């Protein structure tokens, strides 16, 4: 750490970074070290790493200093709303006098009109992955012979704020996803979504409304086109949980048009979701509850009937641990209960027609690891196990997938 300070004072930022990181890897954990790391990352323009370092000081005696510096990082990264949030916290009555004065200056500067238009905020994310799936069709073990193999996966998403006024933002959003199976191309899946959102600062949080349209394809055939409407409200500091938390409530509805041969999926769906996040020193906890209801046309063929209109309840919990400044590991688990609206009527193996309402209980677990290569790029590894238990044996299945991905944030 002493060497890092010397390098920093002489302007050798990369050498200072190496020394500080080596000190932490050797077991040194102190507020001073994390502050120095944050400053070096900030000076090098690696704002995500700088934010992580300063965030480690939240909840310590250096919290106000951390809040002020998180404001500087967000401001430099082009996130004025986040910067204003941190500066407001650093300007509280309980803050150190000098830090409070600096934070107030930053807030006043933000209120002054700019001499020229500021650039419109935008962001983009891309992930390119390769992996292996041992049950591509999600069918019982007896029926999965040969339906396994490698896949390539692409996910891209982005948004741009096209209009901003006092407390209001209009945002354009888009996402695209594709998974391709070279050995089982009939299971290739593609998805495209675009939308526009209105975001409004309301009370202690932000309210939003999104209107969007999406299209999915299965084996190159149009599967579903969905027109959706979302309403949400987000708090950057949740009640009871306190600092270092974030929570969001949302309600959504969609009208679905099934493609040629998929008319059974015509109809509507409704969804409500509660999400929360809490950051501790080296831990991040994410929790989610989601309720879904579907009202589809369903599938009827002769005497047989298949419902594709489930009501679902999902509970999910995810834990992430920061092993080092660049390396994270995590585990995720979820349980989903599905009950279908109308009883299935299906012929059994003896040719008799059976009638029974379908009920599924799905458990899923994921192990993941992520290594940060730079301020923009990281590598992620993931293994997922899914077990679906159904009272209708034909819907029982187990499935495992493993993948390695490179991710970029811009």
Secondary structure by P-SEA (a helix, b strand, c coil): caaaaaaaaacaaaaaaaaaaaaaaaccccaaaaaaaaaaaaaacaaaaaaaaaaaaccccaaaaaaaaaaaaaaaaccaaaaaaaaaaaacccccaaaaaaaaaaaaaaaccccccccccbbbbbbbbcccccccccccccccccccccbbbbbbbbcccccccccbbbbbbbbbbbbbbccccccbbbbbbbbbbbbbbccccccccccbbbbbbccccccbbbbbccccccccccccccccbbbbbbcccccccccccccccccccccccccbbbbcccbbbbbbbbbbbbbcbbbbcccbbbbccccbbbbbbbbbbcccccbbbbcccbbbbbbbcbbbbbbccccbbbbbbbbbbbbbbbbbbbbbcccccccccbbbbbbbbbccccccbbbbbbbccccccc
